[in-house]
C-alpha cells in the first residue's frame, strides 16, 4: 500500500469513526430507523417547499378568477353610466330624441349595480372593495335623483362616477386580485385590454362626444373644445389600434403556440372589428364636421349623428369586453388546473419516493431477518431450507448451512420411513398369522355346514354371508402378507409388456365406466425381468386402478414402459386430484387411504410396496394437488437381495 493510500484510509477511519461506533452499537432495526429519519427530513422539506409553492400559485390564479368575476358587472355598470352620460348630455343640449337611450342606459345601470352588489357580497371582503362600492352606489343613486341645470354639470357628475368605477376596476380589483401581475403572455394581454385599455377607451369616447356637445361661450372655450376633440380623437384611435395590433394579436399569437389560438381568434375578431369600425366612424364624423361647426355653429343633425355613433361605439366596447371576460377566465382557470395537477403530482411523487424508500428499507431489514431465522431454524428439515433473496455474504452462509442440514434431515427421514414400514410389516405379518388359523376354522365349518341338506333357508343365507365375509378377510390377510413379504414370490423370467397389456384388457370395462382413456407408450423389445408374473400383474392392476379413480371424466392415464440401467421402468401417470406432501408420507401404510368411505381398503399401495421391495425394486412417487400423480416402479433384470429399499417420495 502506498503512503498516500495509507493516509487516505486513516483519514476515512478517523472521519467515520463516530458513525462506525454508532452503527456497531445499534441493531439492524435501529439502524434502519436512523437512516430513514435522516433521509425523510430533507425529503419532507423538499415536498413541503414544492407543495407550498404550487399552493401559492393555485391561490394566485384563484384570486385572478375572483377579479374577473367582480369586474364583469363593474364593467357593465361603467358602460351603462357612460351611455347614460352621453344621452343625458344630448338631452340637456336640446336633442330630445335620446330620451329613450337615457332611460335604457339607466335601466341597464340599475341591473348592473344589482349584479355588482351580488359580486360584492361574494368577493368584497377578499378584494377589500366595500368602501369604494358604497361610494359608487351612493353616487349613482344621487345622480339618478338629481336634476341638472345644464349639460356641463351632468357631464361633470357622470365623469366623476365613471372615473370612480374605472378606478375600482383598474386599481382596486386589478391589484388586489393579482390580475395586474398576470404571469402568462396570452392572459396578460387579455387582462391589459379587459382591466386597463377598454375602461380608458370608453372614457375617451364619451369625453369626445360630450366635448362635441358643449356650447363654447368665448374664443378661449372654443379653442379648448377643439383641443379636447383633437386629443380625444387621437387617443381613441390610438387605443383602438393598440387593442387590435398589440393586446389581442399578442394574446392570440401566444395562444396559437399553445394550441388554443384558433378558438380565441374566432371569439375576439368580430367584436374587435366592429369596435374599430364604430370608433373610426365617430372620428371621421367629428373630423369632417368640426370645420363647419367652428364656422357656422352646431348643427342638430350632426349632433344626433355623432351621439348615435358614440352610443354605438360604447356598446361595441362593452361587447368586446364581454367577449374577452370568459376567454380570460378560461385561460386563468386552465393555468390554475395546471398548477393543481403539478401540486398533486408533486405530492404523489414525494409520497411514492418516500414509500419506495421505506419499502426497500423494510424489505432489506426483513431479508436480513429472514436470513438469520433461516440459519437458526435450518435444522428443522428441508422444508425450512432458506433460499436468500440476494447473494450476499449472510445469505451464502445460510444457504450452505441449510443445504447441509437439509441433506442430513432427508437421510434421517428416509431411514425413519424404512424403519416405520419394516415395523408395520412385522406387525402385519404377525397379525395375519394369528388370524389365519381361526379364520380357516370359520371358513371350513361354514362351508361344511352349507353342505348339509337339513338346514333352513334362513340359516343357509346367514352361512353364505359368513363364508363371503371370511373369504374377504382371507384376501385382506393375503394382501397383508404380500406387504410384509411373508409370501415369497416365485420368480421367473417375465416379459413386462404382455402383463401390462393383459392387465389393461382386464380393466377395460372399468376404464370405459369412468370415462377415461389409456395412453399406452410401451417400449418394444424390453429385457425380461426376474419376477413373479402374478405379483407383477397385481402391481400393474393396483396402480392403474388408483390412477383411474383419481382421474376426472375425459382425462387420460399414461402407462409407459422403458428399459433402464439393470432393469425396466414402469410408469403410471394420471392428471387427477393429486396428493399433498403430508398424504405422500403415509401412502404405503396399511389401511391408509385418501379415497371416500367404501372406495378402497387402503391396502393397494401397501401391497404394491411389499411386492416391489420383495423383488428388489424401488418406487418413486411424484404428486401435486390438482396436477395429478406419477408413480415410477423399477424392476431389476437380475435377481438381487430383497433388502428393504427406501422408497423415494417427492412432491
N, C-alpha and C positions, 0 to 999 in steps of 0.2 A: 504494500500500500504506500502510495506517495505521501510525502509530508502534507501537501495541500489537502488530499483526501482525508487524511487523519484529522487535520484541523477542522475540516468541514463536518466530519462525523461528531467530533467533540462539541462543536458549536450547536449542532442539531440536538445532541443529548442534553446539553445544558438548557437550550431554548425550550425543549419539550418535556423537561424533567417534571414540572408540576402536572402537566397533562397525563404523563405516563403514571405518575404516582396515584393520581385521582382515578384513572381508569383501572389500575390494578386493584384498587380497594373497592370498586363498585361491581355489583353483579351485572349480568347482561341486561336484565330488566331496567336497572337504574341507569346503565349506560345509554340505552335507547331513549329513556325519558329525558335525560340530559341533552342528548343530541337533538331530539325533537323540539325541546323548548328553545334551544339556541337557533334552530332553523326556522321555527314558526314565528319568532319575534320579527325578524326583518320581512318575512313573507306577509305577515299580518299588516305591518306598516305600509308596505307597497300596495296591498289590496285596499287598505283604507284610503291611501292617497288617491288611487285610481277611482274609488267609489265616490269620494268627496268631490273630486274634480268633475267627474261626469254628472254628479248630482247638481252641482252649481250650474253646469251648462244646461241641464234639463230645466232647472228653476229659471234660469235666464230666459230661455225660449218660452217657457210658460207665461212669464210676465209680458213678453212681447205679444203673445196672443191676447192677453188681457187688454193690452194697449189698443190693439186693433179693434177688439170688441167695444171698447169705450169710445174710440174716435169715430166709428161709423155713425152713431146717432148724433155726435157732436158735429160731424161734417154735414149731415143733413140739416141740422139746425143752422149752421153757418150759411149754407146755400139758400135756405128759405129766408133768412134775415137779409142777405144781400139782395135777393129778388124783391123782398118787401121794401127795402131801402130804395131801389131804383123805381119801383112802381109808385111808392109814396111821393118821391120827389117829382115824378112825372105828373101825378095828380095835383100836387101843390103848385106845379108850374102851369096848370091850366089844361092838361091833357086828361080829360075825364074818361077817355076810352080805356084807361088802365085800372079802373076801379075793380074789375073782376080779377085782374092779375094780382092786385094788392090783397084782396080778400083770400084768394087761393094761397098766396105766399104766407099769409098769417095763419091759415089753417094748417099748412104744411109745417110751419114753425111750431105750432102747438103740438102737433103729432110727434115731431122730432124731439121736442122738450120732454114729452111723456116717456119716449124711449130712452132718452138720456137719464131721466130720473131712475128708471129700472137699472140701467148700467151703473149709476151712482150707488144704488143700494147694493149691487153685487161687488163692485170693484173700487168704490170710492175710498174705503178705508185703506186698501192696499196701495192705491195710487196717490192718496193724500189730496184729493180734489174737492173735499167737502166745502171749504170756504169759497173757492173760485166758482163752483157750481151754484152755490147760493147767490153769489153776486150776479152771475149771468142770468139766473132765473128771475131775480128781482129786477134787473134791468129790462128784460123782455116784458114782464108784467107791467112795469111802469110805462114802457114805450107803447104798449097796446092801448093803454088808457089815455095817454096824453094826446091833446090836440095841438099840433104845431102851427105856429104863426106863419112859417114860410118853409120853402124847400131847403134852405141852408140849415135851419135849425133841425129839421128832420134828418138831414144828411149827417149832421154832426153827431146826433144821438145814435143813429144807426151805425155810423162808423166806429163809435166807442164800443158798442155792443159787439160788432163784428171783430174788432181788434181783441177784445177780451176772449171771445170764443176761439179765435185763431191762436191766441197765446196759450189757452188751455190745451189745445191740440198739439202745438209745436213744442212748447217748453214744459208745461206741467206734466202732461201724459207722455209726450215723446221722451222726456228724460227719465221719469220715474218708472216707465215700462221697459226701458232698455232699447226701445226702437231706434233711437238716435245712434246707439252703439252697435247696430246690427253687423255681424262679422262677415257675412257672405255677400258676394258682389250682386247676385241676382236679387236677393231680398233687400239688400241695402238700397239699390237704386229705385226699387218699387217703394220702399219706405220714404226715400227722399221726395218722390213725387206725391205720395199719399199724405205725408205729415207736413212737408215744408212748401213745396212748389205750388200745389193745387190750391191750398188756402190763400197763399200770397197772390196767385193769379186771379182768384175770384175777387179779392180786394182791389186789384189793379183794374179789372174790367168794370166793376161797379164804380170805382172812383173816376174812371174816364167818362162814364155816362153821366154821373152827377155833375162833373165839371162842365160837360156839354150843356146841361140844362140850366146852368147858372145864368143869371142876367147881370152882366157887369155894369156897374154904375159909373165907372171912371175909366180913363185910359189905362191907368195902372192895373185896375182889376181886370181889364180886358187882356192886358199883357200876361198877367198871372194865369188867367184862364187858358190862354193859348199855350203857355209853357207847360201847364198841367196836362193839357190834352196831348201835347207832343211827347212829354215824358211817359204818360200812360200808354200811348200807342207803342212807343219803343219797348217799354217794359213788358207789355202783354205779348207782343210779337216775339221778343227775345225769350220769354219764359215758355211760350208755346213751342218755339223751335228747340230749346234745350230739353223740354219734356220728350219730344219726339226723337231727337237726334242723340241725346245723351242718356237720359234716365231709362226710357222704355227700350231703346235699342240695346244699351249695355246689359240690361236685365235679360232681354230676350236672347242676346248672343251667349251670355253666360249659361242661361238655361239650356240653350242648344247643345253646349258642350256636355251637359249632364243628361241629355236625352229628353228634356221637358220643354224645349223651345217651341215646337210647332203649336202645341195647345195654348201656351201663353201668348204667342204672337197672334193667333186667331182670336183670342179673347180680348186683346187690347187694341188691335189695329183699327177696327171700325170706330170705336168711341174717340180714339185719338185723331183720326182723320176728320170726324165730324167736328171736334173741338177746333182743329186748325182752320177748318173752313169758316166757322162762325166768328172766330177771333179775327181772321183776315177780312171777313166781310164787314165787321164793325170798324176795323182800322181803315179800310178803304172808304167807307161811307164818311167817317169823320174827316179823313184827309181830303176827300173830294168836296165836301160841303163846307169845310172850315173857311175858305176864302170868301164865299158868298155870305156866310154868316157874319164875318167880320165887316163886310161891305154893306150889307143891307139889313143886318139883324137876323134874329132867329126866325125860322120858318116852322110852323106846327107840323107840317107834313114830314119835314126832315127829322124833327124831334121824335115823332111817332116811329119812324123807320129805325132810328138809332136805338131808341129804348127797346123796341121789339128785338133788334139784333142783340142787344145787351142781355135781355132776359133769356134769349135762346142760348147765348154763349155761357151764361151762368148755369143753365140746365145741362149743357154739354160738360161743363166742369164737374158737375155732380154725377153725371153718367160715367165719366171716366174714373172718378174716384170710387164709385160703386163697383166698377169692373176691376179695379186694382185691389180693393179690400179682400175679396175672397182668395185671389191669387196670392197675395202677400201672406194671408193666413195659412194657405196650403203649404207654401214654402217653409214658413216658420214651424208649422206642425210636422212636416216631414223631417226637418232638422231635429226637432225635439224627439221624434221617434228614433232617429239615428243615434242620438245621444243616449236614449233609454236602452236601446239594444246594445250599445257599446258598454253601458254600465252593467247590464245583465250579463253580457259575455265576459266582462272583466271579473265579475263576482263568481260566475260559474267556472272560469278558468282558474282563478285563485283557489276556489274550493276544490276543483279537480286536482290541482297540483298538490294542495295540502293533503287531500285524501289519498293521492297516489303515493306521496312520501310516507304517510302513515301506514298505508297498505304494505309497502315494501319493508318498512321498519318492523312492523308486526310479523310479516312473513319471514323476515330474516331471524327474528327472535324465536318464532315457532319452529323454524328449520333447525336452529341450534338446539332448542329444547327437545325436539323430536329425535335428533341425533343422539343426545345424551340419554334419553329414555330408551331408545332402541339399544344402545350399548349396555344399559343397565339390565334390560329385560331380554337380551338376546338368548339367554339360556332357557327361555320358555318354549323353544322349538322353532321349526322352520316357518310356522305361521306368522310369528312376530318378527321375522327377518326384515331388517330395515334397508331400504334402497334410498340412499341420500339424494335429495333434490339437486345438489351441486357436488362436484368432485373436489371439495375442499379437504383439508387435512383431517378434520374431525370426522367427516363423512367416510373417508377412506379407512380410518381406524375402525369405525363402527361396522362398515361393510365386511372387512376382513374378519373381525371377531365374530360377527353374527353368522358369517358363512361357516366358520369352523364349528360354532355351536350348533348350527342347523344340521350339519352333516353328522355330528355326534348324536343329536337327538333323533335323527332319522334312523340311524343304525339301532339305537336303543328301542325305538318303536317297532321296528321290523322284528327284532328279537322278541319283544314282548308279544307281538302278534303271533309269532310262531309258537311261543310257549303257551299262549292262550288257546290256540287251535289244538295244540297237542293235548293239553289238559282236557279240553272239551271232548276231544276224540276218545281219550281213555275213559272218561265218564260215560260217553255214549256207548262205547263197546261194552263196558261192564253192565250198564243198564239193559242193553239189548240181550246179553247172555242171560241175565237174571229173568227177563220177561219171556224169553223163548220157551222155556220148559212149561210154565203154567199156560202160556198161550197155546202151545201144542196140545196140551191136555184138553183145553176148552174146545179147540177146533176138532180134535179127534172124537171126543164124546158127543159133540153136537152132530157131527156127520154120522156117527154110529146110531144115534137115536133117530135121525132122519130116515134111516133105512128100515126102521120098524114100521110095520103096517098098521098097528093098533093104536096110533096116537091121533088125537083130534086135529081138525084142520087149523084151529087157532094156535095149538101148540106147534104145529108144523111151520106156520108163518113166523112164530116167535123164534123157533130154532134157526130158520133160514136167516133172519136178521142177525142172530148171534154168529152164524157162520160168516156172513158178509163182514161184520164188524171185526171178527178175528182175522179174516183174510186181509182186511185193510191194515190192521195193527201189524200183521206179519210183514206187509210191504213197507211200512214205516220202519220196522226194525231192520229190514234188509237194507234200506237206504242209510240208516244209521251205521250199520256195519260197513257199508261202502265208504261212508265218510271217514270212519275210524280205520279203514283199510284192514278190517278183520276178515274180509272175504278176498282171498288172494286172486289177482287176475290171471287168466290163462292166456299168456302172451303168445302170439304167433305173428308172422309177417303179414301185415294188413295194408291194403290199399285204402287210403283215406277217402278219395273221391267217390267210389261206388257207395261207401257207407253214407256219405253226405247226400248223394242222390236218392238212396233208398229212404233216408230219414225225411227228406223234403217231400217225397211222394207220399209217405205215411201221414204227413201233416197237411196234405193238400186241402182237405175239407176244412180244417181249422183255419188255414190261410184264407180261403175264399170267404168263410164266415166272418172273419174280422175285417175283410175288405182291404187287405194289404197285398203288396206284390213282393216277390222274392227276386232279388238281383243276384244271379249266380256268376261268380268270377272264379272258376276252378282252373288251376294251372294243370296243363297236361303233363303226363309222364312224371308224376311225383314219385319220389322214392318210397318204398314200403316202410312202415313204422312197426316197431315191436310193441304190440298192444293187444288187449282183449277186444275182439270185434263188438261184443255185446256192450261192454263198458264204453267204447268209443261212440257207439250208436246212442247210448243213453246220454252222453255228454252233448252230442250234437242236438238231440231232441230237446233236452232241457234248455240249452242256450237259445235255440230258435223259438221255442215256446215263450220263453221270457221276453224275447225281442218282440214277438207278435203281440203279446199282452201289453207291452209298454208303448206300442205304436198307436198313432191315430189312424182313422179310416182314410185311405188314399196314400198312406206313407209306403215307403219301400224299405225292405230289410236286405242288407248286403251280407252275402255268405261268400267268403273268399278263402281259397287255399293257396299257399305259396311254399316253395321249398326254401329252407334256411340252412344255416350252418349246423350240421349234425342233427338236423331234424326237419319237421314240417310244421308250418304255422296254419292254424285255423282261426279265421276272423269272422265274428258275427257282430254286425253293427246296425243299430236302429236309430231313428230320428225322433224318438218318443219323448217321454216326460223327463228322463234323466234322473240323477240322484245327487243329493247334497254330499258334502265331504263327510259329515257325521254318519250318514247312511252307508257310505262306502266302507267305513271302518268295520261294520258288523255284517256285511252281506254274506260272509261264508259261515256265520254261526248257525247252528241248527235251530230251526223253528223261527228264525228271524225273517220277516217279510215286509215289504213296503206296499203289498197289494191289499185290496179290500178283503174283509172277512169272507171266507168261503172261496176265495180265488186261488189259494195255494196253502201248502203246509209249511213253507219256509225251509224245506229240505233240498230243493232243487240245486241251488248253488253249493250247498254243503256237500251234496253227493258229487257234484262236478269237481269240487276241490279235492275230495278224497280220491276220486278216480285218477285225476291228473297227477296228483302228487304220488299216488301208488305206481304210476307209470314213469316216474322220474321227470315229469314235465313241469311247466310253470304256467301261471295265469297272470295276464296283465289287464287291468280294468281301467278305462278312462271314461269319465262321465261328467256331464254338465247339465244343470237344471234347465229344461226347456230345449236342449240341443241334442239329447239322446245319449246312448251308451255304446261303447265299443269294447268288446272282450276279445282278447287275443290269447289263444292256447297254443303252447309249444309242445309238440310230441317228438320225443327223441327217436332217431333212426335205430340206434343200438341200445340194447337194454343196459340200464345202469341202476345203481343202488337207489332205492326209493326213499332216500332220506328226506326229511321234511325240508322243503324248499320254500323260503319266504315268498309269499305272494306280493307282487308289486301292485299297489293300488294308487291311482293318481286321478286328480280331478281336472 
